[in-house]
């Protein structure tokens, strides 16, 4: 990640079992792609299996919104951006854009992620070593203009 640039994932591949009867990526697998890219960021924050084992805390997605903008098909490869829009000590609001390797935007995903103590389970504050990393990414991302689609709502326009 460099200044004025959001995190960008490694290339992610469409798997054959993800293609539906319309011969394009089934809607649920856009979320899988976003999740795999987010895992790359979360690893940098310090989340993951080792964190769960050591602290009995993890993250849960509380809400996730996808906008499907262009079809993806078998053989396509994509990268996902990841940006923190807002955060506090217990949660973070993120926005991702899924780009085809040729550069066009296929989808966006917006998430509210909770930090959870599995003893409850209940929402809990992140430890300082993780919160420091979240704050650093949020500060870097705050320098960027908000991407189109943040906070969008669904409805029938009349």
LUMKE-159932 format. One line per 8 residues: their letters; for each residue x, y, z of C-alpha. Coordinates in Angstrom, 1 decimal. Layout:
residues N
a	X,Y,Z ~ ...
end
This chain:
residues 158
xxxxxxxx	0.0,0.0,0.0 ~ 1.4,3.4,-0.9 ~ 0.1,6.9,-0.1 ~ -3.1,7.8,-2.0 ~ -3.6,4.1,-3.1 ~ -5.8,1.6,-1.3 ~ -4.8,-2.0,-0.6 ~ -5.0,-4.2,-3.7
xxxxxxxx	-5.2,-8.0,-3.3 ~ -3.3,-10.6,-5.3 ~ -5.0,-11.9,-8.4 ~ -8.0,-14.1,-7.5 ~ -9.3,-16.8,-9.9 ~ -12.8,-17.8,-10.7 ~ -13.4,-21.5,-9.9 ~ -15.4,-23.8,-12.2
xxxxxxxx	-17.9,-24.7,-9.5 ~ -18.8,-21.0,-9.1 ~ -20.4,-20.7,-12.6 ~ -24.2,-20.8,-12.7 ~ -26.6,-21.9,-15.4 ~ -26.4,-18.4,-17.0 ~ -22.7,-19.2,-17.7 ~ -21.4,-16.4,-15.4
xxxxxxxx	-20.2,-16.1,-11.8 ~ -23.0,-16.9,-9.4 ~ -23.9,-13.9,-7.2 ~ -22.7,-15.6,-4.0 ~ -19.2,-16.1,-5.2 ~ -18.6,-12.4,-5.6 ~ -18.8,-12.3,-1.8 ~ -16.3,-15.2,-1.6
xxxxxxxx	-13.9,-13.2,-3.7 ~ -14.3,-10.1,-1.5 ~ -13.8,-12.3,1.6 ~ -10.6,-13.9,0.2 ~ -9.2,-10.4,-0.5 ~ -10.2,-9.2,3.0 ~ -8.4,-12.2,4.5 ~ -5.2,-10.8,3.0
xxxxxxxx	-5.8,-7.5,4.8 ~ -6.9,-9.2,8.1 ~ -3.7,-11.2,8.2 ~ -1.8,-8.0,8.2 ~ -3.9,-6.7,11.1 ~ -3.1,-9.9,13.0 ~ -6.5,-11.7,12.7 ~ -6.7,-15.4,11.7
xxxxxxxx	-6.5,-18.9,13.2 ~ -3.5,-18.1,15.4 ~ -5.3,-15.0,16.8 ~ -8.4,-17.0,17.6 ~ -6.4,-19.8,19.3 ~ -4.4,-17.3,21.4 ~ -7.2,-14.8,22.3 ~ -10.5,-16.5,21.6
xxxxxxxx	-11.5,-13.4,19.6 ~ -12.3,-13.1,15.9 ~ -14.2,-11.0,13.4 ~ -17.8,-11.4,12.2 ~ -19.4,-9.7,9.2 ~ -22.5,-7.9,10.6 ~ -23.7,-6.7,7.2 ~ -22.5,-6.9,3.6
xxxxxxxx	-23.8,-5.2,0.5 ~ -22.8,-6.1,-3.0 ~ -23.3,-4.1,-6.2 ~ -23.0,-6.3,-9.3 ~ -21.8,-4.0,-12.1 ~ -20.4,-6.3,-14.8 ~ -20.4,-10.1,-15.4 ~ -17.5,-12.3,-14.5
xxxxxxxx	-17.0,-15.6,-16.3 ~ -14.8,-18.7,-16.0 ~ -11.2,-17.8,-16.8 ~ -11.5,-14.2,-15.6 ~ -9.1,-13.1,-12.9 ~ -9.7,-10.2,-10.5 ~ -8.1,-8.1,-7.8 ~ -10.0,-6.4,-5.0
xxxxxxxx	-9.3,-3.1,-3.3 ~ -9.9,-2.8,0.4 ~ -10.5,0.5,2.2 ~ -11.5,1.4,5.7 ~ -14.3,4.1,5.6 ~ -14.8,4.4,9.3 ~ -13.9,2.5,12.5 ~ -14.0,2.5,16.3
xxxxxxxx	-12.5,0.2,18.9 ~ -15.0,-2.6,18.2 ~ -15.9,-2.4,14.5 ~ -14.9,-1.2,11.1 ~ -16.8,-0.2,8.0 ~ -15.0,-1.2,4.8 ~ -15.5,-0.8,1.1 ~ -14.1,-3.0,-1.7
xxxxxxxx	-14.0,-2.8,-5.4 ~ -13.5,-5.9,-7.6 ~ -11.5,-5.2,-10.7 ~ -11.0,-7.5,-13.7 ~ -7.4,-7.9,-14.5 ~ -8.0,-5.8,-17.6 ~ -9.0,-2.9,-15.3 ~ -12.8,-2.7,-15.5
xxxxxxxx	-14.9,-2.6,-12.3 ~ -17.0,-5.8,-11.9 ~ -18.6,-5.2,-8.4 ~ -18.3,-3.4,-5.1 ~ -18.8,-4.7,-1.6 ~ -19.4,-2.8,1.6 ~ -19.1,-4.4,5.0 ~ -19.6,-3.7,8.7
xxxxxxxx	-17.2,-6.0,10.5 ~ -17.4,-6.6,14.3 ~ -14.6,-7.7,16.6 ~ -16.0,-10.5,18.7 ~ -15.1,-12.2,21.9 ~ -16.1,-15.9,21.3 ~ -16.9,-16.4,25.1 ~ -20.2,-14.6,24.6
xxxxxxxx	-20.1,-14.3,21.8 ~ -20.2,-10.6,22.1 ~ -18.7,-7.5,20.4 ~ -15.5,-6.5,22.2 ~ -12.8,-3.9,21.8 ~ -9.8,-4.9,19.6 ~ -6.4,-5.2,21.4 ~ -4.1,-2.3,20.9
xxxxxxxx	-1.7,-4.2,18.6 ~ -4.5,-4.7,16.1 ~ -6.3,-1.4,16.7 ~ -3.1,0.5,15.9 ~ -2.9,-1.3,12.5 ~ -6.6,-0.6,11.8 ~ -6.1,3.1,12.7 ~ -3.0,3.3,10.4
xxxxxxxx	-4.9,1.9,7.4 ~ -7.9,4.1,8.2 ~ -5.7,7.2,8.3 ~ -4.1,6.4,5.0 ~ -7.4,5.6,3.4 ~ -8.9,8.9,4.7 ~ -6.7,10.8,2.3 ~ -8.5,9.2,-0.6
xxxxxxxx	-11.9,10.5,-2.0 ~ -14.8,8.3,-1.0 ~ -15.5,5.8,-3.8 ~ -18.8,5.9,-5.7 ~ -21.4,3.7,-4.0 ~ -20.4,4.0,-0.3 ~ -23.6,4.0,1.8 ~ -25.8,3.1,-1.1
xxxxxx	-29.3,1.9,-0.4 ~ -31.6,-0.4,-2.3 ~ -35.0,0.5,-3.5 ~ -37.3,1.1,-6.5 ~ -36.9,4.6,-7.8 ~ -40.3,6.3,-8.6
end
